[in-house]
Amino acid sequence: MSNLSAITPTKTPKILLVKLSSLGDVLHNLPIVWDLSARLPNAQIDWVVEESYVHLLEPLLSKGGFRGIDRIIPFGLRRWKKHLFKCSTWKQFFVFKEELQAVQYDFVIETQGLIKSALVCSLANKSKEAVVTGLANATEFSGYEPIARSFYNQCVQVPIQCHAVDRSRWVMCSALNWPPLERTSEPQFYPKSFIQSLGVPAIKGLQKPYVLCFHSTARAAKRWPNDHWIDLGNALAIRGYQIVLPWGNAAEKAISYELAKQIHNAYVPPAFSISEAYSVIVNSELTVGVDTGLTHLAAVLGKPTVEIYSDSPLWKTEGYWSRLVLNLGDMESPPTANEVIAASLELLAQ
């Protein structure tokens, strides 16, 4: 173990976080920024992330006395892979590499366990005794590539069933030689000042009070049955709520319109970006959604949220940090429409 791991709060370590994607994974990695800045207020904290998710990190940039992330380093791998043989792609890659290597890091904390993120670790400019920490093993139902271990000088064994927030904290604590943080140390995500600053969403057609229903997800097995969404939507619509059915692609848009035909006072909004999603969520009365990134965004923003699990394990991403988040269902055990309606009304009554 490097003697850097015993660093004190009076010193100024330079720390690189590597969590590239996806939306939910990036969100559940946010608490370690707060954990690091609380114990090491003088540390420089930089983060490499896929360029599509830069907006998720911008509210944590250090400014106005708030200590968070000092630099966000965008990584364009998804886009570069589509144009691998273009000179412009390689120019952009070398610009990324130059930006990554502009700072010499004492700690590199990689919480994804994939080859692409491990390669970022290898490209980073590291001090002679730098600690490069990553996962030693997979957790169930998460992507993991064992060869990534060869890029670390410290591998962290985590429980096979480990919540995404807890997993990131385990890796971080190991890197800094700290005792593991327990759940009693409640994770923080976004500054309250940022949430309070969000204005009315500039999305045409939204009518308060409204409820967001995130029915779509990348994996079809994680979806909740359409007839359940219809029952839920109508149960809330008769109580005066506009039922908003967002979508992310053409297939999801078609489902939203099909649901809207059968739900009173339902609305299919135009597409909106991640940066627009903040105000859309914060101005809603409730979010109900399947295990997907935007549902988790509602949960970390502290909004009343019902998370529906149909084909993914509850323990992996459940919102355990707030009484305003109710988690229903589990692996191969989706909740009934009546269970979700009851949970929704419970949160709306608070």
Buried (B, 14 or more C-beta within 10 A) or exposed (E): EBEBBEBEEEEEBBBBBBBBBBBBBBBBBBBBBBBBBEEBEEBBBBBBBBBBBBBBBEBBBBEEEEBBBBBBBBBBBEEBEEEEEEEEBEEBBEEBBEBBEEBEBBBBBBBBBBBBBBBBBEBBBBBEEBBBBBBBBBBEEBEBBEEBBEBBBBBBEBEEEBBBBBBBBBBBBBBBBBEEBEEEEEBBBBBEEBBEEBEEBEBEEBEEBBBBBBBBBEEEEBBBEEEBBBBBBBBBBEEEBBBBBBBBEEEBBEBBEBBBEBBEBBBBBEEBEBEBBBBBBBBBBBBBBBBBBBBBBBBBBBBBBBBBBBBBBBBBBBBBBBEBBBBBBBBEEBBEBEBBBBBBEEBBEE
